[in-house]
Amino acid sequence: MSENCLERMQRIDGKRKIADFIVKQKQDYSFKVRYATIRAREFERECETRGLNCHVSVGGLDSITLFLFLKSIGINLPGISVSYLEDASIQKIHKQFGIERLQSAIKPDGTHWNKAQIIQEFGFPVLSKEIAGKIETLTNPTEKNKTVRHAIITGETGAYGGFQKNSRMKMSKKWLEKFGGYANEEEGTDYQIPDFKVSSKCCYYLKEKPCDDWAREHNSVPFLGLMASEGGRRAKSLMINGCNYFGKSAIRSAPFAIFNRQDLLQLALDLNVPVPEIYGTIERKEDGTLYTTKAQRTGCSMCGFGIHLEKRPHRFDQLKERNPKEWHFWMYECCTDENGEKYGWARVLDYIGVGY
């Protein structure tokens, strides 16, 4: 039998790597900038010896800052982006710096996926990429994912997870109540089932696949503006694998991995990064904390990951102010249910208890 996840963590000395990473996260800003510089140059040199090209995957403020940071240390690379997914003010910056604009992945009929088609076909990107993926797994039961589905409901991982009894695989009680009903018959539970689909596939078809396809065509590997402090599915991977990763199926550099939000905003100021209008401006509070006066994070206008954690005015409130017609489409018209009724994010937000 192959090793379980606990055995793998022991083999790769995962706990020590995470502890070392946390020590670096606690260092001061100047250390982190020097460290990012060293790691970026190291990655570029290693890729050169392997006959690989490099590029920067560009989206919002974080990766725009990365693109300009790399230029500032003499690493001049092409930037790529599925730019049309971003806010108009971000697209304007992309054009300014000559970022190559990609289209979304191609459907079986030869046309490109659009955002509304993705939601209609697969489901809404809600709560978080990790939780949406778990809900999607529950929705699509197979013999292969039986152990995973059981772990999502109960936290019991079985052999592969080292027979843990209360693992992080278990979805929180709050969201099990709302989305765990797909496993009621199998698990003897009495959870609810929503009247809409949930999926984590948006990012794959709209961003990840087109960028991966471009990378293969150009024999190129990416610099990414990821920070472990932002959390999410990739945080633990960044902590274990560090800034530069050369794996069997993936190679990437994340020079800002040890940064926090304050480090990123300070670097943006130091480099005079043009801040897209959607973020407002970078200002400093009386206690010295940096912040953006408008959006703190951005993404696709129809993305709901993290919406339940935002204070109002949240992203959909801000979209309503910027573009009422687009807001109305995403809230009430982007999908059609089995009864022929138009619906959208309003149905989803009502279900998870988020006002709009």
Secondary structure per residue as TSV (DSSP state, phi and psi in degrees):
chain	resnum	aa	ss	phi	psi
A	1	M	-	360.0	141.1
A	2	S	-	-68.5	159.6
A	3	E	-	-65.3	147.8
A	4	N	-	-84.5	175.1
A	5	C	H	-65.9	-31.2
A	6	L	H	-69.7	-40.2
A	7	E	H	-65.2	-38.6
A	8	R	H	-64.0	-44.0
A	9	M	H	-58.6	-38.1
A	10	Q	H	-69.4	-41.4
A	11	R	H	-63.5	-41.0
A	12	I	T	-89.6	4.8
A	13	D	T	58.0	45.0
A	14	G	H	-61.2	-40.7
A	15	K	H	-62.7	-42.0
A	16	R	H	-65.9	-41.6
A	17	K	H	-61.5	-41.1
A	18	I	H	-65.9	-41.8
A	19	A	H	-61.9	-43.8
A	20	D	H	-62.9	-40.3
A	21	F	H	-62.7	-43.3
A	22	I	H	-62.8	-36.1
A	23	V	H	-60.4	-43.6
A	24	K	H	-66.1	-37.2
A	25	Q	H	-61.5	-26.0
A	26	K	T	-88.1	-3.4
A	27	Q	S	-73.2	167.7
A	28	D	-	-78.5	171.7
A	29	Y	H	-58.6	-45.0
A	30	S	H	-63.7	-37.4
A	31	F	H	-61.8	-45.4
A	32	K	H	-64.6	-38.0
A	33	V	H	-67.1	-42.0
A	34	R	H	-63.0	-42.4
A	35	Y	H	-63.4	-44.0
A	36	A	H	-61.6	-38.7
A	37	T	H	-63.0	-46.5
A	38	I	H	-62.0	-47.4
A	39	R	H	-65.0	-39.4
A	40	A	H	-64.8	-45.7
A	41	R	H	-66.8	-37.4
A	42	E	H	-61.8	-43.2
A	43	F	H	-64.1	-45.2
A	44	E	H	-60.7	-43.0
A	45	R	H	-64.0	-44.2
A	46	E	H	-63.5	-40.6
A	47	C	H	-64.5	-36.5
A	48	E	H	-61.7	-43.4
A	49	T	H	-67.3	-25.5
A	50	R	T	-91.4	1.1
A	51	G	T	72.9	28.3
A	52	L	-	-107.2	143.5
A	53	N	E	-87.9	166.2
A	54	C	E	-129.4	154.5
A	55	H	E	-147.3	170.7
A	56	V	E	-113.3	127.9
A	57	S	E	-86.6	114.3
A	58	V	-	-111.5	133.0
A	59	G	-	-134.8	-104.0
A	60	G	S	-88.6	-154.5
A	61	L	H	-58.6	-41.1
A	62	D	H	-58.2	-50.8
A	63	S	H	-80.2	-24.6
A	64	I	H	-64.2	-41.2
A	65	T	H	-63.6	-41.2
A	66	L	H	-60.9	-45.8
A	67	F	H	-55.5	-45.4
A	68	L	H	-77.4	-31.1
A	69	F	H	-62.2	-46.1
A	70	L	H	-60.5	-42.2
A	71	K	H	-61.1	-39.2
A	72	S	H	-65.6	-22.7
A	73	I	T	-106.1	15.7
A	74	G	T	87.7	13.2
A	75	I	-	-104.6	98.4
A	76	N	-	-100.5	108.2
A	77	L	-	-127.3	156.0
A	78	P	-	-70.1	148.6
A	79	G	E	-111.1	142.2
A	80	I	E	-127.1	151.8
A	81	S	E	-162.9	144.9
A	82	V	-	-85.0	74.5
A	83	S	G	-64.0	-31.1
A	84	Y	G	-64.7	-16.4
A	85	L	G	-74.8	-20.5
A	86	E	S	-86.1	165.1
A	87	D	-	-59.3	151.4
A	88	A	H	-56.3	-35.2
A	89	S	H	-70.3	-29.5
A	90	I	H	-74.2	-41.5
A	91	Q	H	-58.1	-36.8
A	92	K	H	-61.2	-41.9
A	93	I	H	-67.4	-40.8
A	94	H	H	-57.2	-45.4
A	95	K	H	-62.9	-39.5
A	96	Q	H	-58.5	-37.0
A	97	F	T	-102.0	8.4
A	98	G	T	70.6	31.2
A	99	I	-	-67.9	131.6
A	100	E	E	-72.2	127.4
A	101	R	E	-94.6	120.4
A	102	L	-	-101.3	161.6
A	103	Q	-	-101.2	163.4
A	104	S	-	-66.8	172.5
A	105	A	-	-62.8	157.6
A	106	I	B	-90.4	134.5
A	107	K	-	-77.9	166.0
A	108	P	T	-56.5	-27.2
A	109	D	T	-84.6	3.9
A	110	G	S	92.5	-8.8
A	111	T	S	-91.2	167.0
A	112	H	B	-90.7	141.9
A	113	W	-	-60.4	142.4
A	114	N	-	-116.5	171.7
A	115	K	H	-62.9	-42.4
A	116	A	H	-65.6	-39.0
A	117	Q	H	-64.6	-38.5
A	118	I	H	-61.0	-47.5
A	119	I	H	-65.1	-43.4
A	120	Q	H	-61.7	-43.1
A	121	E	H	-77.0	-45.0
A	122	F	T	-108.9	-38.1
A	123	G	-	133.0	176.0
A	124	F	B	-84.6	137.2
A	125	P	-	-82.8	94.7
A	126	V	E	-128.0	153.3
A	127	L	E	73.4	-78.4
A	128	S	-	-160.1	164.4
A	129	K	H	-61.4	-38.6
A	130	E	H	-66.8	-48.5
A	131	I	H	-67.1	-41.7
A	132	A	H	-60.1	-38.4
A	133	G	H	-63.8	-38.1
A	134	K	H	-67.4	-42.7
A	135	I	H	-62.5	-41.3
A	136	E	H	-62.7	-38.1
A	137	T	H	-63.9	-43.4
A	138	L	H	-62.5	-34.6
A	139	T	H	-70.7	-25.3
A	140	N	S	-121.8	70.9
A	141	P	-	-70.0	135.7
A	142	T	-	-138.4	167.6
A	143	E	S	-64.3	-34.0
A	144	K	T	-66.3	-37.6
A	145	N	T	-98.2	16.0
A	146	K	H	-59.4	-45.2
A	147	T	H	-64.5	-41.3
A	148	V	H	-64.8	-43.3
A	149	R	H	-61.7	-41.0
A	150	H	H	-63.3	-39.8
A	151	A	H	-66.5	-36.8
A	152	I	H	-63.0	-37.2
A	153	I	H	-81.8	-40.4
A	154	T	H	-112.7	-21.6
A	155	G	-	87.4	-4.9
A	156	E	-	-85.6	118.6
A	157	T	-	-91.5	-16.9
A	158	G	T	75.0	-166.6
A	159	A	T	-61.4	-45.1
A	160	Y	T	-62.6	-33.2
A	161	G	T	-90.7	10.7
A	162	G	T	76.7	24.1
A	163	F	S	56.3	38.1
A	164	Q	-	-71.2	148.9
A	165	K	S	-101.3	-24.1
A	166	N	S	-139.2	56.8
A	167	S	-	-75.2	167.9
A	168	R	T	-71.4	-5.9
A	169	M	T	-65.1	-27.8
A	170	K	S	-67.2	131.1
A	171	M	-	-73.8	149.0
A	172	S	-	-61.3	153.3
A	173	K	H	-56.0	-40.3
A	174	K	H	-58.3	-45.8
A	175	W	H	-84.9	-23.8
A	176	L	H	-63.0	-40.5
A	177	E	H	-58.8	-36.8
A	178	K	H	-87.8	-31.8
A	179	F	H	-127.2	0.0
A	180	G	G	-85.2	0.0
A	181	G	G	-65.8	-17.6
A	182	Y	G	-62.8	-20.9
A	183	A	G	-107.7	12.9
A	184	N	H	-55.3	-48.5
A	185	E	H	-63.7	-41.4
A	186	E	H	-74.7	-37.6
A	187	E	H	-100.7	-5.0
A	188	G	T	69.4	30.7
A	189	T	-	-102.8	176.8
A	190	D	-	-136.1	51.0
A	191	Y	-	-87.3	167.6
A	192	Q	-	-86.7	162.1
A	193	I	-	-124.9	126.9
A	194	P	-	-73.3	161.4
A	195	D	S	-97.0	38.0
A	196	F	S	-155.7	158.4
A	197	K	-	-89.7	152.0
A	198	V	B	-122.4	140.3
A	199	S	-	-152.7	153.3
A	200	S	S	-106.4	12.0
A	201	K	-	-81.5	-12.4
A	202	C	H	-52.2	-53.5
A	203	C	H	-58.5	-37.2
A	204	Y	I	-63.7	-52.4
A	205	Y	I	-76.3	-31.6
A	206	L	I	-88.4	-32.7
A	207	K	I	-123.5	-55.7
A	208	E	I	-64.5	-49.0
A	209	K	H	-63.7	-47.9
A	210	P	H	-60.3	-36.7
A	211	C	H	-69.7	-40.1
A	212	D	H	-64.8	-40.5
A	213	D	H	-63.2	-43.7
A	214	W	H	-61.0	-43.2
A	215	A	H	-61.2	-42.3
A	216	R	H	-63.9	-43.8
A	217	E	H	-62.1	-29.9
A	218	H	T	-107.4	11.5
A	219	N	T	48.5	48.8
A	220	S	E	-128.5	149.2
A	221	V	E	-122.9	152.2
A	222	P	E	-95.7	149.7
A	223	F	E	-93.9	131.2
A	224	L	-	-121.4	145.2
A	225	G	-	-88.9	42.2
A	226	L	-	-84.6	144.2
A	227	M	-	-129.7	131.2
A	228	A	G	-63.0	-28.4
A	229	S	G	-64.4	-18.4
A	230	E	G	-76.6	-10.2
A	231	G	-	74.1	-154.8
A	232	G	S	84.9	-173.9
A	233	R	T	-64.6	-29.1
A	234	R	T	-89.5	-7.9
A	235	A	H	-59.0	-49.2
A	236	K	H	-65.0	-38.3
A	237	S	H	-62.2	-41.7
A	238	L	H	-62.7	-40.5
A	239	M	H	-65.5	-39.6
A	240	I	H	-78.3	-42.4
A	241	N	H	-93.2	-14.8
A	242	G	-	77.8	-171.4
A	243	C	S	-63.2	-45.0
A	244	N	E	-110.3	129.8
A	245	Y	E	-130.9	125.3
A	246	F	E	-119.8	90.6
A	247	G	-	-102.8	-179.7
A	248	K	S	-68.8	-39.1
A	249	S	S	-113.3	-6.6
A	250	A	-	-146.1	137.8
A	251	I	E	-132.3	130.4
A	252	R	E	-161.1	159.6
A	253	S	E	-124.3	135.1
A	254	A	-	-128.2	79.3
A	255	P	T	-59.5	-24.5
A	256	F	T	-91.6	14.1
A	257	A	T	-52.9	-37.8
A	258	I	T	-89.7	-1.1
A	259	F	-	-72.2	155.5
A	260	N	-	-112.7	-179.6
A	261	R	H	-59.6	-38.9
A	262	Q	H	-62.9	-41.0
A	263	D	H	-61.9	-44.4
A	264	L	H	-63.5	-45.5
A	265	L	H	-67.2	-36.9
A	266	Q	H	-64.8	-41.4
A	267	L	H	-65.0	-39.8
A	268	A	H	-59.4	-40.4
A	269	L	H	-66.2	-45.9
A	270	D	H	-61.6	-33.1
A	271	L	T	-93.9	2.7
A	272	N	T	53.3	43.8
A	273	V	-	-65.3	129.7
A	274	P	-	-68.4	120.2
A	275	V	-	-89.0	120.3
A	276	P	-	-56.2	144.6
A	277	E	G	-56.9	-30.0
A	278	I	G	-60.5	-26.6
A	279	Y	G	-86.0	-12.2
A	280	G	-	77.6	-128.5
A	281	T	-	-128.3	163.2
A	282	I	E	-90.8	120.2
A	283	E	E	-125.3	169.2
A	284	R	E	-121.9	129.3
A	285	K	-	-73.6	171.5
A	286	E	T	-59.7	-31.7
A	287	D	T	-84.2	3.6
A	288	G	S	96.0	-7.2
A	289	T	-	-70.5	130.3
A	290	L	E	-85.7	147.0
A	291	Y	E	-155.9	160.9
A	292	T	E	-98.2	139.2
A	293	T	S	-73.9	-18.9
A	294	K	S	-115.4	-118.9
A	295	A	-	-63.7	140.3
A	296	Q	S	-89.5	-36.2
A	297	R	S	-134.7	154.2
A	298	T	-	-133.5	171.3
A	299	G	-	180.0	-159.8
A	300	C	-	-60.8	145.1
A	301	S	T	-65.3	-18.0
A	302	M	T	-105.5	9.2
A	303	C	-	-82.7	133.7
A	304	G	E	-111.6	8.7
A	305	F	E	-62.2	122.5
A	306	G	T	84.2	0.7
A	307	I	G	-60.3	-32.7
A	308	H	G	-70.2	-12.4
A	309	L	G	-98.8	-9.3
A	310	E	-	-85.9	143.1
A	311	K	-	-81.3	154.4
A	312	R	S	-83.5	143.2
A	313	P	S	-75.1	120.0
A	314	H	-	-84.1	-174.4
A	315	R	H	-59.8	-36.2
A	316	F	H	-74.1	-32.9
A	317	D	H	-61.4	-43.2
A	318	Q	H	-67.9	-36.2
A	319	L	H	-63.5	-39.8
A	320	K	H	-59.7	-40.1
A	321	E	H	-69.1	-39.7
A	322	R	H	-76.6	-41.8
A	323	N	-	-149.5	83.1
A	324	P	H	-56.6	-36.8
A	325	K	H	-65.7	-44.4
A	326	E	H	-64.4	-42.7
A	327	W	H	-56.5	-47.0
A	328	H	H	-62.2	-39.9
A	329	F	H	-61.7	-49.5
A	330	W	H	-69.4	-31.1
A	331	M	H	-77.8	-33.2
A	332	Y	H	-131.8	-9.8
A	333	E	T	-134.0	-1.3
A	334	C	S	-74.4	-19.1
A	335	C	E	-129.9	162.0
A	336	T	E	-127.6	125.9
A	337	D	-	-84.7	-178.2
A	338	E	T	-66.6	-15.0
A	339	N	T	-95.9	5.7
A	340	G	S	82.2	8.9
A	341	E	-	-88.0	134.4
A	342	K	E	-75.9	140.0
A	343	Y	E	-156.8	174.3
A	344	G	-	-162.8	-146.2
A	345	W	H	-62.5	-23.4
A	346	A	H	-57.5	-41.8
A	347	R	H	-63.3	-41.5
A	348	V	H	-69.3	-46.5
A	349	L	H	-64.2	-38.6
A	350	D	H	-58.4	-42.2
A	351	Y	H	-67.4	-36.4
A	352	I	H	-97.0	2.4
A	353	G	T	79.8	34.0
A	354	V	-	-109.1	128.0
A	355	G	-	-75.6	161.6
A	356	Y	-	-156.5	360.0
